[in-house]
Amino acid sequence: MNIRDLAVHVDYRDRCRKGLEVAMGLAERCQAHLTGLYVDSVPIAPEMMAMSTAPVLLETIFEEQQERAASARGIFDSMTQHSGLNTSFRRSEGPMFNALNQLARYSDLLVLTQEGDGTAGPVLGGFADYAVMDCGRPVLVVPFVGASVPVDGTALVAWSGTRESARAANDALALLALAKRVQVVVIEPADTDLSDAPLPGAALCEHLARHDINAEAKLIAGSDVNAGDLLLSHAADVDANLIVMGAYGHSRLRQVVLGGMTRHMLAHATVPVLMSH
């Protein structure tokens, strides 16, 4: 997939600058159009509407909406106006996740800034959680502390042989082609005997080679450590600046109840993560 149309979620908080910085770098590298997406979404309870002060409250809410939208637009314009990029800005109203997902469908890739503080991010019901599941596009989650543009470095493809991981690998082809080094990483359970098994991930490396992407397979033996932590630790060891993975191989609720790699990566990722479902 060639990336020609990038979308990035922006809001009135400075945190969104981290994702916007990465999105701008990608747009420049891929010669893509960059669209900033902003959504007005303020829930209004029926009981509020029935209050005698409802008109005053509604006016206050409207003013806050206008201020926040202006702040978001100001951040986007100030960062992109001298960049030389082709840009546009879209503002929509409605339920946050529905509106954001609808806007994202007119793009090749959606860039979001990670929520939370890296220790206990609001994963279930968060932007990335819903976007990955529902927008129909790959989503690049940028750490809230910021990150380098995920090209010209080492990219890791977390491979499990599932539909989701296959979709993610295909969605990431354009970025993988820009990487200097690509590793297909397979994390095997600790009790698996691999002495006579073929190298996991080798078939995907062959497939990537047919797209002129030179990849190597890397097997990481599982342990009592969370698979997400193992992957992030390996990413740090090889100085990776991109992780590609499928999202929610099990139901979202099951992952939240039992834990899961998608949930862990959304909350704790330290490098940009491209997810597809």
N, C-alpha and C positions, 0 to 999 in steps of 0.2 A: 504494500500500500504506500503510494506516494503521499506525503503530507503537503498539501497545498492550502488547507483551510484550517487554521488553529483557532480554538476558542479558549478563553480563560475567564474563570469566575473572579469578579472583583466586587469588593464592598467598601464600606466606609472606614474599615479598620486598617491600620498600617500593615498588619500581618499579611494582607493579600499581596503586598509588594513582592514577597518572596516568590510566590507562584508567577506573578507577572514578569519578574526578572527572567525566570527560566523560560517562560513562554516567548518572551521577546527574543531571547537567544536562539531558541528553536526556530522561530519564524524567520530570523535572519539567515540561519544556516540552511534551512529548507526552502528559502524564498517563498514563504507562505504568507497568506493574508492572516492578520490577527484581529479577532473580534473579542472585545470585552463584553462580558455578560453580567448584567445587574438585575436583581429581582426585588421588587417591592413586595413584602409579605408581612402584614400585620394582622394577626387573628383578632377578630372582634366578637366577643361573647354576646349571645342574645340578651343576657341580663344587663349588659352595658348599654345596649341600644334602648332598653326600656327605662333607663334612669333619666331623671329630669335634666341631668347635666350632660347627657349624651352629645348634644351639639358641640359643647365646649371641648369634650374629650375627643371627638372626631376631628375637630379643627386642630387640636394639639397633635394628634396622630398624623394628620395630613402634613403639618408643618415639619414634623420630625422626618417623615418620609422624604419630603423635598430636600431637607438638609442632608440626609444620608445619601440620597441619590446624587446630589451635587458634589458631595465629598468623594464618592466613588468615581464619578466622572472626572473630577479634578485630579485624583491619583492617576487614573488611566491616561489622561491627556498630558499631564506633566511628565510622565515617564516615557511616553511614546512620541511626543510631538517633534522631537529632533532626532528620532531614531532612523528615519529614512524608510520605515516599514509602511506597508499598506495596511491601514487599520480602519476599524469601524467600532461603534458602540451600540449595544442593544439593551434597552430597558424594558422589562416586562413586569406585569402584576399578576398576583394569584398565589396559590399555595407554592411555597418556595421550591420544593423538590420537583413538582410537576412542571412548573415554569422553567426551571433550570434545565431539566431533562429535555423539554421540548426545544429549547434554544440550542442545546448541545447537539441535537440530531442533524443540524445543518453544518457540521464540521467533520474533520477527519480525526481530531483528537481534542479531548477536553482536559485542561490543566486546572488542578485545584491545589490549594494550599492545605496541608495537613492541619487537622483540628487538634485541640487539646494541647498538653504541654509535654508530650512524649512519654508520659507515665501512665495516664489513664484517660486517653482521649475519648470523646463521646462518639464511639464507633457506631453502635446501633442507632439508626435514625440520623446519622450525620450526613453531611453533603456527599462525601466520597462513597459511603455505604450505599446510598440510594442511587447515585449516579452510575456506579459500576454495575449495579443490578438492572437499572431501568433505562439508561439513556441510549443504549444500543451502539455506543462508541467506546473505543478504548479510553481509559482515564489515566492521566499521569498525576500522581500525588507527590507534591513537593514538600519536603520537611519544613515544619514551621520555622526552623532556624535558618532556612535558606540552603541552597545547594548550587553547584556548578551546572552549567548546561550539559545535559547527558549525551554528549557526542564526543568523538575524538578521545575516548578513554576506554575503560574496561566495562563491558556489559555482561551481566549474568542473566541467563534464562533458567528460571526454576522450572524443571521439567518433571512432570508426574505421569505423562502419557494420557491425561484426561482430555475431554473435550475443551475444557476451559483453558488448560495450558497450551493446547494446540492453537486455539483461537488467539491467545495472547502472543505466542511466538509469531504467528502470521501478521497480526496487527502491528508488531514491532519491527517488521522487516526493514522499513526505511531507516529507523534509528540504528538497528544492528549493522546496517551497511555502512554507517558513519563511524562505528566504533573501531578503535585500533585493535582491540582484543575482545573476543566473545567466548564465554564459557557456558556450556550447558550443564547445569548443576542438578544432580539427582541426590536427594537425601534418602537413604535407605534405613529401615528400622534396625535397631541395634542387634536384634536376634536373627537377622537374615544372613544365611550362608551364601556368599557370592563367589566362592572359590572357583566354581566351574561355570558361572553365569557370564553371558556376553556383557560387554561394557554398557551399562545403561546410558541412554542419551546418544549413543553412537549413530543411530538411525536418524535422529534429528540433525546431528552434525552433517550427515550426508545430504539431507534435504537443504540445509542452509548453504552448503557448498554449491548447490545448483543455482543458488541466488547470488553467487560470488561472495559469500560470507564465510570466511575461514573461522570455524569454531572448533573448540576442543571440549571433550566430555570430562566432567569432574564428578567423581563419586565421593560423597561425604557420608561416613558411617553415622547412623543415628545414635543417640544416647538418651539419657534422662533429660537432657537439655531440650527446651522447646525448639521445634524445627525452625521457627521464625528467628530465634536467637542464633541458631547455627548458621542460617543463611546470612544474617546481618554481620555476624562475626567473620565469616568468610569474605563478605564484601569489603570489610575493613582491611582484612589481610591482603587482598589483591588490589586495594585502592579502587574499587569499582565505583562508578558514578551513575549506574543505571541497573535496576533489577526489573526483569520482566516476569510476570507470573499470572496464572489464571486465578480467578476469584470465585469463592463460594462453590467449591465442588460439592459440598453438602448444603442443605438449606441454611439460610441466614440465621434462623432461630437456633438450629442445632449448633452452629459454630459459636454463637454467643453463649449458649448454655454449657457446652463442653469445651469451649476454647477452640482455637483454630488459627491457621496460618494467616488467612486473610485478615481476620480481626486483629491479630498481633501486629501485622505489618502496617495496617492503617494507623494504629496508635503509636508504634515505636520506630517506624522507618527512619533511617538516618541518611538515606540517599533517595533520589527520585525513584518511584516505583510505578511502572506501567502495568495496569491491571485490565483484564478483559473477562467477560463472563459469557 
